[in-house]
Amino acid sequence: MKKSRYIKETLEAYLFLLPSLVILGTFVIWPIFYSFFLSFFKWNFENQRHPIFIGIKNYTDLFTLSEPLPYPFSNALIHSLYYVLMSIVLILDIALIIFVIHRITAHSFNRRYITDLSYFTIVSLIFIVFRYKVLNTLISYQWMFSFVYFALVPAFLWFFLNRNYGKWFKNKKFLTFVSIIILYIVLKYTDHMRYGLWDLFYKAKEESDFIKSIYNTFYYVFVSVPITVTLGLLVALLLNMNVKFRAIFRSAYFIPFVTSIVAVSLVWQWIYNDDYGLLNYILSFFGTSKLAWLKDEKFTIPTIIILSVWKSLGYDAVIFLAGLQSIDRFYYEAADIDGASRWQKFKYITWPLLSPTTFFILIISIIGAFKVFTQVYVLYNAVPGPYNNSGLTILYYVFQQFYVNQKMGYASAAAYVLFAIILVFTIIQLQMSKKRVHYEA
């Protein structure tokens, strides 16, 4: 009896869902799978009715360069690995010196620290002095000496951590990471070795429109998303205070988000105008000469970023505001009793309890940023930037290949590369959220 009732209720539920499933299946699910299927075919205007199967050729053609690169990938990898390891060695050396100075000032000095510091210094000197010899032997595939040489770094790290020096720096992980990146850039460019992975990729993007579209898209995402999220949080914190005309400010910040992106882009096209634009007019008060915002290649992505931040800021602020207002006031009252400052309340109460909202905004913002298209299309009058494809994004490249060049199979392959990139970033965020996101009990 219960089983038959369960079956009946299930059938009734699916009958109610059937209209939605039919619409979704027809206009969403079926096109997704069919376009993936056609990405393995030569499907263009000439053979639109009878696509020709070509396997993964569409995918390989996306990354095919018009001219060969000046040096192989292995050379670039070796040079980049060297500078990364060298940066780690020097940063740990500096960290040990700081540790020893701290122990001396705290009157808990031990002679062992001088011995360890000497060992660290010798390793660092070996790593620096023999850099050219090692790079040459690696490139010429004389692996044994090179492996022994690079084994110094893991040994260095193992020694550093097992001697309990790492405990003193355990709360400075972010600072250490940033320091390694800065030192890497300094070492690489002061040593005049322009053969790293970044240099190889930079050269490759000039020989392939698709790789350039990936570069432009990543440039846009990694700059616009952090700025928008940070400003959105600051605006939400201000709007959460007891200020006058709060409702008006909320509406003012949110209006750009609900406004058509085409209308917004057209307005900003006039703002960026060389002769009559509002932006150049404001800059003139600071003695700045007129800038060719829409005609200079170096301003292409920044102009799109400014527009996008202005448009998306209100959405992030409203979502953050909803998250702030969902935090129980009990936590803040308890913190006030304990004498906590505003910064301590933000660091230990607001930020941890706001992590689910932050996680949601990051997911939505990154996915949306990777799909940037309309801003470029409208700002630059249906071309990807003023010249040299400076505004070519992945979605614009897909549009260009599909509608302009009539290479539908090729465009489908590019679209699925974009899908794979977004999927990877989403999975990484989901994995990170397991440790970083805290849900209020």
N, C-alpha and C positions, 0 to 999 in steps of 0.2 A: 504493500500500500504506500509506504513512504517512498519507495524507489520510483514507483509510477508517478507519484506527485512531484518528485524532484525532476524527473524527465519532462513532465508537462510544464513546470515553471521555467526550466531551462529553455525549452522550445519557445515559450511565450516571450522570454527575454530576448532571444536571438531574432524573433520575428519583429520585435520593436526596434532592434538594432539594424535590421536588414537594410532599410533605406540608406542609413549612414554608411554601412559597409559597402553597399553597391556604389555609392558616390565616391567614397575614398578609394575603393578598388579600381574604379574606372579612371579617375583623374589624378590619383597619387601613386598607389601601389604598382599598378600595371605599367605606367610610364617609367617608374624607377627601374624595375627589372628589365623592361624592354630596352631602355637606353643603355643599360649596362651590357646587355647582350649585343647591341649594335656597336658598342665601342670596340669590338673585335672585328668589325667589318669596314671595308672601304665603302662608305655610304655618303655619296655626294650628289650634286645635281645631275650628273651624267647617268649614274646608275641608282637613281632613287627607288625605283621599283624592284631592282634586283641587286641588293648589296653583295659585295664580294668579300668572302672571309679572308682575313689577312693575319689572324692571330693577335699577337701583342705589338704589332708594328706601329699602331697608332700611339701606344704608350712609349715605345722606344724613340719614335720620331719627335715626341715632345721634348726630349732631352738631347737631341742631336744638335751638335754645334755647327755653325756655318764654316768656322775655321778651327783647326786643331789648337789645343792649348800649348803654351810654350814649355811646360814641364809636366811630368806625370803626377797622378794623384798621390802615389806613394811618397814622392819627395815632399809634397805639401803636408802630408800626414806626419812625416818624420820631423819636419821643422816645427810644426805646431805642437807636437808632443814634447819636443825638447823644451820649448819656451814655457809650456804649462808646467812641466816637472821642475824646471829651473825656478819658476815663480814660487812653487810650493816650497822648495828647499830654502829659498831666501826668506820667505815669510816665516817659516818655522824657525829659522835662525834668528830672525828679529824677535820672534815671540819668546825664544829662550833667553835672549839678552834682557828683554823686559821682565821676564820671570826672575832672573838672577838679581836684577836691580831691585825688584819688589822684595825679594827675600832679604837682601842686604838692609834695606830701609826698615824692614819688619824685625830686624835682629834675629833672624832664623836662618842664617847663612850656613851652608855646608860646603866643604871642599869638593865634594862630588860634583857640584854644579860647575866648577871651573873645568874639571876633567870632561864633563859632558859637552860643555860649550866649546872646548878645544876640538872634540871629535866632530861636532856639528860644523864648525868652521872649516876643518880640513875637508869634509865631504863637500861643502859648498864650493871651496876653491877647486877641488878636483872637477866638479861638475862644470864650473865656469871655464877653467883653463883648457880642458880638453874638448870644448864644444865643437870646434871645426873638425877635429880628427874624428870624433864620433859620428858627426853628421855625414862626413864623407864615407866612412866605413859602412854606415847604414845604407846609404844610397847605392854603394857598390856591392851590397848584399854580403858583406863580411860580418855575419850576424853574431858570432860568438863574443867578440870583444864588445860589441854594442849592447848585447843582453847583460853582460857582466856590469857594464857601465850603468845602464838604466836600473839594474837591481839595487844600486845604491839608494835610490829614492824610496822603494818599499821598505828597505832596511832602516832608512832614516825615519820614516813614519812609524814603523813598529817600535823603534827605540824611543821615539818621542812619547808615544802613548803608553808604553809599558813602564816608563820611568815616572809615570803619573804627572807629567807636565801638562798633559791635555786637560786635566781636571780644572786647572786654573783658567783655561780658555774656553771651557765648555759653553759658557753663556755668550761667547763672542763669535759664534759660527758665521753669522751674517757679515760681520765686520771682516772676518778672515776671508770669506768668499769674495767680497768686494775688493779687498786688498790684493788678492791673487789676480783678479781680472785687471786691476789698474797696473800692477807690476808687470803682468804679461804684455800689456800694450806698450808700456814704457820700454821694456827690454827689447821687444820686437822691433820697434821703430828707431831706437837709439843704436841698435846693433846693425841696422841697414840690411836686414835679412827679409826681403819681401817675397818669401816663398811659402807662406802658410796656407792653410785651408781657406781662410777668408780671402786671401789674394787670388787663389785659384777660382773661388766662387765668383769673385768680383769680375775676373776676366771672362768667366763662362757666361755671365749674364749679358755681356756685350755681344756674345756670339749666338744667343738663343733668346727669342722673344718670350718664350714660356718661362725660362729661368728668370728672366728680368721681371716678369709678372709676379713670380713667387717672391723675389726680393722686394719689390714695391709693396706687395700685400703684407709681408712680414714687417717691413718698416712701418707701415700704417698701423698694424695691429699692436705691435710692441710699444708704440708711442701713444697712440690714441686711447687705448683701453686703460692703462694705469692713470693717465691724466684725468680721464672722465670719471673713473671710480673714485679717485682721491678727492677731486673737486665735489663730486656728488655726495661723498661722506661729509665733507666740511660744510656744504650747504645744508645738509640734513641736520647736522649738529646745531647750526645756527637757527634753523627753522623750528627745532625742537625746544628752543628756549622760549621764555615768555616775553616775546617782542610784539610791538604794535604792528598792525596790518599784516599779521602772519598769513592769513588766508589769501591776501592779495599777492604776497611774495610767492606762495606756493603755486598759485595760478600762473604767475608771470614766468616762473621757471619751467612749468609743465607745458605751456602753450607751444613752444618750438617743437616739442616731441610729437604733438598731435597734428602739427601743420604738415602739409604735403612736402615731401623731400624735394620735389621738383620746384615748388614755390620757394622753398628755403634756398635752394641752390641758385635760382635766378636772382633772388635778393642779394646773396653773397657775391654773385657775379658783378653786380653793380658796386658793392662795397669794395671789392678788389680792383676796381677799375683804375687804370694808371693815372688818368687825368682828373676824373671827377669822383673817385672813390672815397668813401668816408674814412677808410683805414689810413690811406695816405694823407688825408686831411688832418687826422688826429696826430699822426707821426710828424707832420710839419711843425707842430707846436714845440717839438723836442729838437728841432733843427735837423731832422732826417730828410734826406732827399727822397724824391718819389721812387718807389720800388715797383718793378714790373712783376707784380704777383702772378699774373696769368700768362706771362710771356717768358719767364726765366725757368729753366729746367730744375734748378735747385729748390725752387719754391713750390713745385707741383704737389708733392706729398704733404708738406706743411700746410698748404692752403686747404687741402681736403681734410686734414686733421683738425684744423681750427673750426671749420664748418661743422664737422661731425661731433666734436666735443660740445659746441654750443647747442646743437640739436638734441643730443642724448643726455646732457647733464640733468635736465629736469626729471627724466624717467628714473635715473639712478638715485637722485635726491629723494623722490617720492617713495621709492621702494625702501631706501635706507631709513627714511622717516617712519614708515610703517614698522620696520624692525625695531627702531629705537623705542617707539611707543608701546611695543609688545613686551618690553623688559619690565619686570615687576619692580615698583618703586621701593620695595622692601630692601633690596640689595643696597641701594643708594643710602637709605636711612641708616642701615647698619654700618655702612662705610663712614657716614657723617659722625656717628657715635664714636667710631674708632679714630676719628680725626684724619681721615684720608683726604688728600688733595684732589683737585680736579683731574690732574694727569693720572694719578693712581686709580681713581674711579674709572677713568676711560680705559686704562691699560688692563686692569684686573676684573672689571665688570662689563663695561660696554663692549669692548672689542671681542672678548671671548663669546659673549652671548649674542653678538651681532654676526658671528661667523657663518651661520646658516644663510643669512641674507646676503652676506658678502659672496659666499660660494655661488648662490643663485645668480647674482648680478654678473660675476665673472664668467660663468658658463654662457649666459645669454649675450653678454657683451662681446666675448671672443668669437662666438659663432656669427653674430651679426657683423662684426668687423671684417671677418674673412670674406663676407659677401658684399663688400663695398663695390658699387657700380654706378648708381644713379648720380652721385655727386660728381664723379669724373665726367660722365656723359653730358651733363647739363653745363657744368662750369666751363668745359673746354669745347663746347659746341660739337658734340658727337665725334671727337677725336681723343685718343688717350694721351693728353698732355700737349703742351705747345710744340714740342719736337722730341725726337729720339725716344719716343714711347715712355716718357718720364712718368706718366700717370697710368701706365698699363698694369691693371690688376688681374688676378686669375679669372674672376668672373667677367671682366671686360674682354679678356682673351677668348673665353668660351663664347661670348656674344659675337665677337669679331669672326671667329672661325665658323660659327653656325649660320649667322644671318648674312654676313658680308661675303665670306669665302665659300659658303655652301658646303663646308666639310662637316657634315653632321656626325659621322662616326668619330672623326678626330676631335671634334668639340665634346662629344660624350666622354671620350677618354680623359680629356682635360678636366671635365666636371668631376669625374670619379677620383682623380688625383686630389682635387680640392676636398672632396668628401673624405678621403683617407687622411688628409692633413687635419681636418676638423675633428675626425674621429679619434686620432692619436692625442690631440690636445685635450679632448673631453675625457678620455680614459685616464690621462695623467692627472687631471684635476680631480676626477672621482677617487683615484688612489690616494692623492694627497689629502682629500677631504676626510678620509677615515681617521687621520691623526689630528687634523687641524680644526675640524668643524665640531663644535660643542652644542648639543641641543639641550635646552633648559628642561629640567625634569618637572 
